[in-house]
Amino acid sequence: MSTTAVTATAADASAPASRARTGGPKDGPNLLEHLVGWTLVIVLAMLFTQTGLM
């Protein structure tokens, strides 16, 4: 193993815990996400009924 690989691994192990979060169970529900999601559901339902697929 080269020296740079060892220092890169050591740097990753000692990285601070204040990194940017990527989501997870502690993220609360976002109102905008809910509104966009339900709008998509309604638009798809309207599309299906207008085209006779339902």
Order of alpha helices (4+ residues) and beta strands (2+ residues): alpha-alpha
